[in-house]
Amino acid sequence: MNRLADAASPYLRQHADNPVDWWPWCEEALALARAADKPILLSIGYSACHWCHVMARESFADPAIAALMNERFVCIKVDREERPDLDRIYQLAHQALTHRGGGWPLTVFLTPDDHLPFFAGTYFPREARYGLPAFAEVLREVRRWWDERRAEVRAQNAALAEFLRDAARGDAPVAALDEAPIHAALDWSERHFDAEHGGHPGAPKFPHCPELELLLDRARPAPVAFTLARMAAGGIHDQIGGGFCRYSVDERWEIPHFEKMLYDNAQLLPLYAECAQRPDGADFARVARELLAWLLREMTAPAGGFASALDADSEHEEGKFYLWQRAEVRALLDDAEFAVAAPHFGFDRPPNFEGRAWHAVVAEPLERIAERLGLTLEVAAARLAAARRKLYEARARRVPPARDDKILTAWNALAISGIARAARALAAPALLGLAEDALDFLYRAAWRDGRLYAKADADAERFPAYLDDHAFLLEALLEMLPCRFHERDLAWAIVLAEQLLARFEDRERGGFHFTAHDHERLIQRPKPWPDEALPSGNGVAARALLRLGALTGEARYRDAAERTLRAAYSTMQQFPQGCATLLRALDDLLRPRTHLVVRCDGEAEERAWRAALDDVPTRRLDAYFVPAAAGDLPGLLAAQPHRPGGVAYLCRGTRCLPPLATPAALAEALAEAAPT
């Protein structure tokens, strides 16, 4: 057993029994590499990653390969979810060295003194295949290169170090901002829309939630609704248990990589909930509620907060938990249920998974099945529900995928935001309890002595929070405040904003570094702009600071957001399709959101004022309902005095209307100047 047995990370513990002499990333391991003049073999992955498991079984569990690794390298294993800073840096280095995109497992060989990578790849097989060399041969050749061609390694590393410095520095800030990158992104999205399946053409197929959000901001709901409907009908959506997998390997959203990540579902939830407001929104509402039920049932951790992921594999086979044999389904269901469920889920068609098993999709609409069978839609729906329940109960008796129980601050903040937005969109305030519990847990477990940490568990203080943790949590607090005003949350939001400015901002060139000023010194200090699997931390920070600045009257927040957008503008111009979150922030700067503060007393008054918003588009309206007795508050929130029955203050940008004394007056004002 190596040094990973006591790690808090489930991913690291998965490798505790390897014959590889694994170290976690720590100063002791780095010092050993320097002293022994041994290159570092850095392996980065995560617990739900299918190809990480494959490489572990093939190579890391093989005594002969492990002996080669131990003899020639200091081997370090990193959970990319615990150390997104290391992952971000070495993914970029991999891209520079190989001229290809990265992924997981990431396999990088570092010089022992300065930790610059001189060879990189992702998955390597035990025997040569897929056009890839055998891993043992890679190990021998990399060590030979280090021993015999060190001058070449040093020259390459010098060039790589310069590239990393330039990448972190970025382009010079621009003097003026305009909407050109927004229009370029919208045009790109229209040109690259898959009119048959939704999303972008081809495979693999990812949701790209920030792009969908931008389309909704700009009143282009049709491609969003079409994409979400096609995803909901596909196998990327778990038709039996709810929730969404990471992506599909085909262009039809049919067969996924089966891992389920908290961050994907957190971003999809509010999109489905908001589309539920459409006239044809019943299916969107159903998907949103099933996703919420999945979060509560399978992802809520015993101590509080949400777990990170469910594995792609069970019993060492990808997707085994989710796949069916037709005879198994037939035996579980009665004739009436099977007659509806088989065509609906595609069990009456040829197997769609590797020619040997069935993965449930919506192969035929329920309405068509009901018509063909001469059933009412209600009867068909009841039979389908009974069938789904039996399939779920049978599946629950299988060996489930492992769950990664890490409570990550940034991912939990995304979930809190998503639930808060869903509660408003679905007019279901009872849902808020799930978000409030998670927020309270983060306050107890990830917020310690005025500092935020990236994890909420026993070893949290080993992982100081990153940009994403601060920005996503700030946004989550701002999404919760319109649902129910809480003075603690406002105060916490202000502290987080101050920490962003004090500890992460590049005051010389604008924007926010991914790591704080006092973070461990690494080979690069990233300042990332585009969206990746998560929304851009810089984009989320800029949007949240604009909102908080408008609410509190603090001009420094707006100024920091504008500096960020000026620094990022060149990237938005060059790569608009990858910068949707930054573009949403740019949109908020150029077209300020509408802010509404209502000071009222008691639930009855609040209900009356909230009713004034019923027929108003609220996507670009931030509405806060503040108890009359709330204490000393800043900015718009301090707009007083309270009047019997309540009073409302409505502003867009720096322009505010006179106080509105009745809900009817508010409804009239909103109708005349609806948020755009």
N, C-alpha and C positions, 0 to 999 in steps of 0.2 A: 504494500500500500504506500502511495506517495503522500505528498503534503496537502492534498485537496480534500481529504475525508471530512475535515471540520469546516470547510468553506460554507458560507451562508448561501451561496449560489447553487441551485440544483444542477445547473450545467457543469460547474466545476466538480461537484460531487459525482456526477455521472462518470468522471474520468479518474476517480480515486483508486479504483482497482486496476487501472492500466499498469503494465510493466514499465511504462515510460516514467522517468523520474521527473514528473511535472512539478513546477513551481507556480504559484500565483504571481502576478506582476507585483514585485516588491523590491525594495532596495537591496535586500539580502541576495536575491537572485541576480540582480544587475551587477552587484559587487562581485559575485562569484564569476560571472562571465568576464568581467574585466581582469580579475586576478588570474584566471585560467587561460585568458586570451582565446576563449571559445566563442564562436558566433552564437547568437540567440536564435532559436527556432520559436517564433511567436505564432501560436495557433489561436485564432479568434472565432468564436461561434456562439450559439445560443441553444437553449434546451429543446425548443420545438423544431429545430432545423433537421430536415430529413437527411441531407447529404452530410451533415456533421455526424449523424449517427452512422452512416455508411462508412465514412472514413475511419471513425473510431473502431468499428467492428473489423474492418479490413486490415488496418495498419496499426493503430495505437494499441490494440489488444494482441498483436502479433509479437511474440517474444523476440524473434530475430530482428524485426524492424525496430522494436523498442530498444534493443541493445545498440543498434546503429545510431539511433537518436541520442541515447544517453552517452555514448562514447564520444560523439563528435560535436554535440551542441549542448547548451543550457536551454532546456525546454520550458517554455512559459505558456500557460493556458489562461485565456481571458474570456470572460463572459461579456459580449459586446453590449449587453443591456446594462451591466454594471459600469462599464467603462466606455461609454459612447465617444469620449474624447480620443482614446487610443484607436478605436475602430474607425472613427472619421479620418484621422490622420493617416493610418496605414492603408485604408481603402484608397485614399487619394494617391498615396505613394505607389500602390499596386497599379492604379490606372496609368500613372506616369511611366512606370517601368515596363508594362506589358502592352500599353495602348489598347486595353480592353477594360470593360466594366468589371467591377469586383463582385463580391458576394460572399457567401459563407458555406463551408468553412473558409476562412482566409488564412493562408499559410505564407508567412513572411520571415525571411532570414535577415537578421540585423547584425551590424558590426558591434562588437562587445563594448566599445568605449563611448561612441556617440549615438548608438541606437538607430542609425540610419539604415534603411533596408537596401540590400544589394541584389536580392532575388525574391520574387513573389509569385504566388499563384493562388488558386482557390482549392478545390478538391483535386487530390491526386490519388489514382487507384493503386491497389497493391500490385497488380500486374498491368502492363501497358495495354490500354484500350481507350476508346473514345477519342483517339488522337492525342492522348496524354501519356507521358512517360510513367513508368513504375515509380512509386514513391521512394523505394530504396535507392534507385538509380539517381533520383533527384538529390537525395541526401549525400550520396558519394560525390556527385559532381559539384554541388554547392560547396562542400567542405574543401574539395580539391581546388576550386577557384579561389577560395579564401587563402589557402595555404600557398598556392603557386603563382597567383596573379593579383597580389594584394594592391599593387600600384594602380591597376585598372579599376579595382573595386573603389579605391579612394578617389580616383578621378570621377568615376560615375557618381559617387556619393556627393562630391562637391557640386556637381551639376544638379543633382536632385535636391540638395539643401537649398540652392538658389531658387529652384522652381517652387519649393514649398514656402519659402519666404515671400516670393512674389504673389503666390496664390493667397496667402494670408493677408497681405497688404491690400490687394485689390486695386481697382481703378480709382482715379482721382474723383472726388465728389463733383457733381455738376452744379451750375449756378441756378438753373431754372428747371422746374418740373412741369410736365404736361401729361396728357392722357395717351400719348402715342403708344407706349408699350401695352396699355390695356387694350386698345383697339387691335394691336398686332396679335395679342394672345387670343382675343375673341375670334379674329379671322382665322388664326391657326386652328383653333378648336373646331370651327365650322368646316374647314377644309379636311380635317383629319377625323371627322366623325364617322363612325361605322353605322350606316343607316339600317343595317340588317340586325346587328346584335347590340348596338350601343357601345359607348366607350370609344376607344381607338381601334382601328383595324388590326388584324393579325393576332399572334400569340407570342408569348404569354399575355394575359389580359389582367390589368390591375384596375382598381376602382378610381384612382386619381381624385380623391375627395376635394382637395383645395380647388381644383379646376371646376368641379361641379358647384362649389360654393360661389366662385366668381361668376359663373353663368347665372346663378340665382340673383346675386347682387345686381347684375346688369339686365335683369328681367328677361332672361332667356330660359324659361322653365322647361320647354318641350324636350330638348336633348337630355336634360337631367332626369325628367320623369321617365323617358324612354329607356335610358341606361339603367336606372334603378329597377324598373319593371323587368327588364331582361335579366339583370343580376338576380332578382328575387325568384325568377323562374328557373334559374340555373342551379348547377350542383355546387357552385361556390357558396350558395346559400344552403344551409343544412335544413332540408325540407322536413326532417323528422324532429329535430331538437332545437332549431333556431340558431341564430348567429351566423357569421360569415367567415369563410376561410380566407387565407392571405391573398391568393390569386388563382386564376385558372390557367391550366397549361394549354388550353385550346382557345380558339377565337369565339366560342359560343357560351362561355361562362359555365361549361358543363362539368369538366373534371378538374378539381382543384389540386394544388398542393394542400394537404389536409390540415396543416397547422392553423389554429385559430388564435389570433393576436388581439389583445385588449385594444390596442391603438386603432386597428382597422374598424372594429365594431364601434368604438367610441366616436369615430368620425362619421360612420354611416348612419348611426342612430338618428341624429337630428335631421339629416337629409330625408330619411324616410318619414319622420314625424312631420316635417314641414310639407312634404308632398301629400300627406294625408289630408291637408286642407283643400286639396283640389276637389272638384265635383266628382271625379272618379277615384277618390282617395281611399276607399275602404281597404283595398289590398295593401296599400302603403301603411295604413294604420295597423293592420294585422301584423305585418312584418316588423314594424317598430315595437309593438307590444311583445311579440315573441322574442325579439332580441333582448328586450328588457328582462323578460322572464329568464332567458338564458344567463344573462349577467348575474341575476339574483341567485339562480340555482347552482351555477357551475363556476362562477368566477369570484363570488364574494368570499373573502378570506375570513376565517373564524374570528380573528382579532379585530377585523375591520379593514376597509379598503378592498381593492380588487387585485386578484392575481394577474400575472403577466400574460400567460399563454397556455394553450393546450397543445400537446405534442402532435406532430403529423403521424407518428407511428404508434402502433400498439402491438405487443407480442412480436416486435422487430419487423413488422410489415407496415408499409405506408398505407394509410386509409383503412386498415382491416376493421376497425371499429365501425366504420360507416357503410361498408359494402354489404350487399345482399346476394343470396342465391334465390332464384325464382321459386324453387320448390319450398324453401324456407318461408318465404312470404305467403305462399299459397296455404301452407299448413297453419299459419298463424291467424288467417282471416277466414270468415265465413264467406259463402258464395256471394252474398249481396255486397259485402265490403270489398271483396276482391274485384268484383265487376266494376266498381268505381275506382279503387285505388290503383289497380294494375295499369290501366291506360293513363291515368293522371300522372303517376310517377314514372311511367316508362317501363314497367316490369313486363309488359306484353311485347316489347321490342327486343331486338338482339342486345346482348350485354354491351354496355358502353364503357366498361373499365377493363382494358387490356384483353378484351375478347373473352373474359372468364367470369365477370361479376357485374352486378348492377349497382350504380350509384343513383339515388333518387333525384329526379329533376321534374319540373312541370312539363311533361311531354304533350299533354292535351288539356285544354281548359276544362274546368268542371262544368261550365255551362253547356259545352258541346256534348260532354258525356251524359249529363242529365237528359238532354234532348234526345239523344240516341237511345237511351234506356227507357224513355217515357216516364222519367221521374221529375218531380218538382225540384227546383234548385235547393230548397231547404232540406228535402229528404236526402239528396245526393251529398250535400254538405255534411249532414249528420253521419252518413255512412263513412265519408272520408275522414271525419274527425275520429270516429271509432277506430278506423283502420290505423290512422296515425298514432293513436294512443297505444294500440297493441304493438305496433312496430317499435315505438319508443320504449315500452316496457321490456320487450324482448332484447332490444339493443342495450338497455341498461344492465342486463345480466352478463354482458360480455366484459372482457378485460378492457378498461377504459384507457384512453391516452393519458400519459402522465401530465400533471399540471405543474407549471412553474409558479411557485407561490411567492416569488419576489413581489413586494409592493413598491412599485416605482412611482416616484412623485409625479414626473411629467405625464406618464400614461394615465395615472389616476386622475390627474387634473383634466386631461382630455375627456375622460369618462364623466367627470362631474359636470363639465361644460355641456357635453352631449345630453346628459339626463336632464339638466336644467332647461335646455332649449326644447327637448322633447316634452317635458311637463307643460311648458307654455303652449307649444304647438298643438298638443293633444288635449289641452284644457283639462289636465289631470294632475292637479297639485299634489295628490297623494303619492305620486311617483317621487316627489322631492326627497322623501325620507331616505331613499337609497343614496342620493347625492350628498345629503347632509351628513349621513353616517360616515361616508368616505372622507368628506372634508374635515369633519371633527377628528377622524383618525389621523389624517395628515397633520393636523394642528398638534395633536398629542405626540406623534411618533416621528415626524420628519422635520418639525420646527423646534429647535432646541437652543435656548439661550440667545434668541434673536437671530439664529442662522438656520438656513434651509439646507436639507440634505437630500440626495438623489434617491435614497432608499428609506423605507420606514420599517426597520427591523433592528435586531440587536446590534448589528455592526454598522448601523447607519453612519456613524461619525467617520468611518473610513472613506465615505463617498460624498464629499462636498457637492452641493447642487451645481448644476450647469445652467447655461442660458435657458435651455428648454424648460427646466424645472421652474425657474422664476417666471418666465413669460407665460407658460401654460397655466400655472397656478394663478397668476394675476388675472388672466382671462377668465378662469373658472370662477373666481370671486366676483368678477364683474357680470358674469352670467347668472350667478346665484342672487345677487342683490335685487334684480327686478322681480324675482320670484317671492322673496321675503326679505325685507330689509333687516340687516344684522350689523350693529355698530362694530362688533369685533371684526367682521369680514371687511368692512370699509377700512378700518385701521390697519389690518393686515395687508390689504391691497396697497395702501400708501407706503408701508414699510418695504414691501417687495419692489415697488417702483423706485424707491430711493436706493435700494441695493442694486438694482439694474444700472442706475446711473453712476453710482459710486464705485461698483466693483467689476462691471462688465463693459462699460461703454468705452469706445475708442474716441476720446474727446478731440483728438487731432484730425481724424479723417471721417468720423461718423460711423454709426453701427455698433453692434455689440459682439464681443468675442464670445466664443462658445464656453470658455473657462474663465474663472474669476482672476483678478490680478494676483491673488496670493495662491493660485493653484500650483500643483507640482509642475516643474519645468519639463517640457517635452520638446520634441524636435520641431514642433510647429504649434502656434496658437491660432486655431482656426477662427475665422469670422465668416460663417457660412451664410449664403444668400438663398439658394434655391430650395424648393420643397423636395423632400425625399420620401421615405415611408411615413415620416412625421411631417407636419407643416413646418415651414421655415421658422426657427426661433426668432430671427430678426423680424420677420413679417408679423408674427404674433405679438412680439413686444411692441412694435410700432403701432399696431391697431389698438392694443390694450392701453398704451400710454395716451393715445389720442382720446380714447373714451374716458379714461380717468382724468385727464387734463380738462376736458369739457365739463365733467361732473364736479370737480373740486376747484376749478378756476386756476390751477397751477400751470402757468405758461411753460415752465421748464420741461414738463412732460411732453407737451406738443413740440417744443423745440428739439428735444432729443429724437422724437419720432421723425421729424422733418430731416434732421441730420442723417438719420439712418437711410431714409429714402433717397436723399441726394447721393449718399455713398453707394447705394445699391443700384442707382438708375442705369448705369452702363450695363450691368448684368441683366437688368430687366429688358433693356433694349436688345441685347444680343441673344437672350434666351427667354423670351416672354412666356413660352409654353411651359417652362419649368418654375416660374416664379409667381404662381397664382396668389399665394398668401401675401407676398410683398405688394402685388398689384392691388389686392383688396385694401391694404393699408394706404397705398397711393390714392385709391378711389376715395377713401374716407377723408384723406387730407384735402383733396381737390373738391370733393362734394361732401361737405361736413354732414355727419349724421344729425338727426333730430333728437333732442334730449327733452324728456318730460319728467318733472318732479311734482308729485302730488303729496301734500302734507294733509293727512286726514286722521280721524280718530275712530278706531274700532273697525271690526270686520264689516259691518253693514255699510259704513261709508266707503271703505276700500272697494267692496264689491260694486257699488254704484259707480265709482270712478273707473274701475277696470272695465265695466260694461261699455263705457264710452269708446273703448278701443276695438270693440267687437268687429266693426265693419271697416277697419282701417288697416292697410298693409303695415305690418310691424317689423319687417325684416331690417329696415334701416332706422328704426325708432328704438331708443333706449328709454324705457319708462321705469321710474322708481317710485314706489309708494311708501312714504316715510311716515311712521307714527308721529303724531303731533307732539308727543312727549319726548321724542328723541333728543339727545343732548346737543352739545356744542359741535356743529357740523360745518364743513367748509363749503365754499362755492355755491353752486345751485342748491345744494341740500340745506343751506342756511337761509334760503329765501323764506322769510317769515313776514309778518306774524301768521300763525294759524288762525283760521276763521271757522266759526260754527259751520259744520257741513263739509269743510275741507277747502283747499285752494290749490290750483295747479299753475305751474310755471313751465312754459313751452318755449324752447330755444332751438335754433339751428345755427351752428357756428357761434358767432358772437352776436347774433341778432335774436332778441327775446321779445315775445309778446307781453302786453300787460297781464297781470295776474288774472286767472280765470276762476270765477267764483262757483260755477256749477258744472256737473258732468255734461249737461247739454251744451254749455258754452265751449267746453273742451272738444266735444264731438264735432261741433260746427267749425271750430278753428282747425282741427285736423282734416276735416273734409275739404276746407279751402286750401290748405297747404299740406297735402298728404306727403309723408316722407318718401323721397325718391331714391 
